[in-house]
Amino acid sequence: MHDICLNVHYSAPKEIWDMIGEIYRSMDYWCGFENGGCPTWRGDNIELCASVEPGGIQISGEMPDEIWNKWYSELKSKMSANL
């Protein structure tokens, strides 16, 4: 299980959320917006979901550690470069 919180406030402007959506879609295992619009990634032993919480973007769920380490590193890199 993994559970992270990224420091992106829910009041960020639309262009930021559009950029985040593009980054989500570029990530491996992307499945789309499921369960009421939650960004979701799925694969073998993989089920991650993102939500916007008062503390920031929360991404939680299951992903094997060896995949997570690469996936999360790529996500942080893309978010940092674009935001």
Steps between C-alpha positions, in 0.01 A plus 500: 500500500611852424351828615650837413386860513629755248498867593253621236217703652144434385464870414769484229385663173344296219816509286691325781233229527502458122879452511466248784243311292746480212768365734258242642413379149870471410575264788524122452191300601261794440136383490311826500267673740300237690291479817344842476782660308805378695818465292584129497795280399466120472703199402608164644504558878455873433208714604569865579250782535556875540279749679519864597503546876543810721871413537558451127480226240484159663602194302448168670464133426694191406804481277803270539793692649732443203240655266401770750855629542532568126138616453503744792841638403369569149182662637700732728736591219216585260310697767812696600590582139151618411383670818 
